[in-house]
Amino acid sequence: MMAILNTGRTIWQGQAIESGKDLKMYVDAAAIAEMNPEMMSELGIKEGDNVKVISEYGDVVVKAVKTRETLPEGMIYIPMGPWANRVVKPNTDSTATPSFKNIPVEVIPTDEEVLDMPTLMKVYGKVGQI
C-alpha cells in the first residue's frame, strides 16, 4: 500500500532517548509506524504486527501501532530516529537536515523482525540487505 511518511519528535521517544538508545524502551518508542485503524485494516494487520516501510532511499521494519491522533488519509508517522532515518531523503539541500516530511513510501506486512538499535546500525549502509 502506498502512503506518505512524516516524521517528528514524540514525548515517548524523548523520554526513551534519555534512558538509553540501546534499551527496549527506545525501540518501543521509535521503531514504530503510527497509522489509522482503517489503513491497518486495509493492510490486513493488527496493532503490534511488523510492517516493512520502503522508500526510494531505503527500507526498514517497524511495528504498526494505532495512531493516538487521527492522521490524514494515506499518511503514516514514524518518530525521528535511526528507523526513520533509513527511509527519509538523506540529501539536505544545504540545510544540514535531511527531509523528514512528505516522503512517498510503500507499506507492506512482513514476518521480518524489527532490529534493535545496535543491529540496525551495523547494517545501516546495507539497504535492502537486512
ABEGO torsion letter per residue (X at the ends): XBBBBBBEBBAAAAAAAAAEAABAAAAAAABBBBBBAAAAAAAGBBBGBBBBBBBAAEBBBBBBBBBABBBBBGBBBBBBEAAAAAABBABAGGAGBBBABGBBBBBBBBABBBBBAAAAAAAAABBGAX
